[in-house]
């Protein structure tokens, strides 16, 4: 049977699976940088200062090529769901323990995050029913206040629409509140 238009007449994908796996692993190993031990130690300390597991920190750093400078916490991620409610003590303790990073809180109009003193800036969160372009504009405006590029921030959220904030604002990534505050929740 003749191969169709655009076919390079190479072997089928079913043949040579083992060899492709070996070649992929070798290429992946060569792609990863060989970091000196001291650099790894510095990055482990940085991950600890940000309250992240090293593997998570290293993954974000590798995907963006930059160090993280801060987090955007949704009011849901902070455990504040209604007006007048205080954030859980263990959540505020983790925020207070963060070092060398900016902390931004995002809340809807009716929710007040001012009792969380470690937040550097509090802004109104994007409308969950708003358009993609409105969400993108809102996130860009929030980040502009920091004077830092958006891809140096991670969104910590608790809902699917908060995950979209990271993508709309071209952030470094998204982490679930359950994952980030795991010991605290």
C-alpha positions in Angstrom: 0.0 0.0 0.0 1.3 3.4 -0.9 1.8 6.0 1.8 -0.3 9.2 1.5 0.6 12.7 0.8 3.0 14.1 3.5 4.2 10.7 4.7 8.0 10.3 4.9 7.9 6.5 4.3 9.5 5.9 7.6 8.6 3.1 10.0 5.2 3.1 11.6 4.8 4.4 15.1 4.0 0.9 16.3 7.5 -0.4 15.5 10.5 0.6 17.5 8.6 1.7 20.7 11.5 0.6 23.0 14.1 2.4 20.9 12.1 5.6 20.9 11.7 5.4 24.7 15.4 5.0 25.1 16.2 7.9 22.7 13.6 10.2 24.4 15.1 9.5 27.9 18.7 10.2 26.6 17.6 13.4 25.0 15.7 14.5 28.1 18.8 13.8 30.3 21.0 15.8 28.0 18.5 18.7 28.0 18.5 19.1 31.8 21.2 21.4 33.0 24.1 20.1 35.2 23.9 22.6 38.1 26.7 22.9 40.6 25.7 21.7 44.1 26.0 25.2 45.5 23.4 26.5 43.0 21.1 23.7 44.0 21.5 24.5 47.7 20.7 28.2 47.0 17.6 27.2 45.0 16.4 24.8 47.8 16.7 27.7 50.3 14.8 29.9 47.9 12.0 27.3 47.5 11.8 27.1 51.3 11.6 30.9 51.6 8.7 30.8 49.1 7.0 28.0 51.0 7.2 25.7 48.0 8.5 22.1 47.6 11.8 22.2 45.7 10.4 20.1 42.9 7.5 22.6 42.3 9.8 25.6 42.5 12.3 24.0 40.1 9.5 23.2 37.6 8.2 26.7 37.6 11.6 28.2 37.3 12.5 25.8 34.4 9.3 26.6 32.5 9.6 30.4 32.8 13.4 30.8 32.9 13.0 33.2 35.8 12.9 33.2 39.6 9.5 33.9 41.3 9.0 37.2 42.9 5.5 36.7 44.3 2.1 35.2 44.6 -1.5 36.3 43.9 -3.8 34.7 46.5 -7.5 34.5 45.9 -9.8 35.1 48.8 -11.0 31.5 48.4 -7.4 30.2 48.6 -6.9 32.2 51.8 -10.0 30.7 53.3 -12.0 33.9 53.4 -15.4 33.3 51.8 -17.7 36.1 53.2 -17.5 39.6 54.6 -16.1 39.9 58.1 -14.5 36.4 58.1 -10.9 36.1 59.3 -8.4 33.9 57.5 -7.5 30.7 59.3 -4.6 31.1 61.7 -2.4 28.5 60.0 -2.9 30.2 56.6 -1.8 33.6 58.0 1.2 31.9 59.8 2.4 30.5 56.4 2.0 33.9 54.8 3.9 35.6 57.6 6.7 33.0 57.2 7.2 33.8 53.5 10.4 35.7 52.7 11.6 37.9 49.8 8.4 37.8 47.8 5.4 40.0 47.1 2.0 38.8 48.3 -1.1 40.1 46.6 -4.6 39.3 47.7 -7.5 39.2 45.2 -11.0 39.4 46.5 -14.5 40.3 45.2 -16.1 43.5 46.4 -17.9 42.1 49.4 -14.8 40.4 50.9 -12.3 42.3 53.0 -8.7 41.0 53.2 -7.2 43.9 55.1 -7.0 41.8 58.3 -4.2 39.8 56.6 -1.3 42.1 57.3 1.3 40.3 55.4 -0.4 41.1 52.0 1.5 43.8 50.2 -1.4 44.8 48.0 -5.1 43.9 47.8 -7.0 44.2 44.6 -10.4 43.4 43.3 -10.5 40.0 41.6 -11.7 39.6 38.0 -15.4 39.0 37.5 -15.9 35.2 37.4 -18.5 35.8 34.7 -16.5 38.3 32.7 -15.0 37.9 29.3 -11.5 36.5 28.7 -10.3 39.9 27.6 -11.7 41.6 30.7 -10.0 39.0 32.9 -6.7 39.5 31.0 -7.0 43.3 31.4 -7.8 43.0 35.1 -4.8 40.7 35.8 -2.4 42.8 33.8 -3.6 45.9 35.7 -3.0 44.1 39.0 0.5 43.0 38.1 1.4 46.4 36.7 1.2 47.8 40.3 4.1 45.5 41.3 6.5 46.8 38.6 7.4 43.2 37.9 6.8 41.0 34.8 3.7 38.8 35.1 5.6 35.6 34.5 7.3 36.0 37.9 4.1 35.5 39.8 2.1 32.3 40.6 -1.6 32.4 41.3 -2.7 30.4 44.3 -6.4 29.6 43.9 -9.2 27.3 44.8 -11.6 27.2 41.8 -11.4 26.5 38.1 -12.0 30.2 37.1 -9.1 31.2 39.3 -6.9 28.8 37.3 -7.9 30.9 34.2 -6.5 34.0 35.9 -3.0 32.6 35.6 -3.4 31.9 31.9 -5.1 35.1 31.1 -2.5 37.2 32.9 0.4 35.2 31.5 1.6 34.3 35.0 4.3 31.7 35.8 1.6 29.2 36.8 -1.2 28.2 39.1 -1.1 26.1 42.3 -4.2 24.9 44.2 -4.7 26.2 47.7 -4.9 22.6 48.9 -1.5 21.9 47.5 0.1 25.2 48.7 -1.4 25.3 52.1 -1.4 21.5 52.6 0.1 21.5 56.1 -2.1 24.5 57.0 -5.5 23.2 55.8 
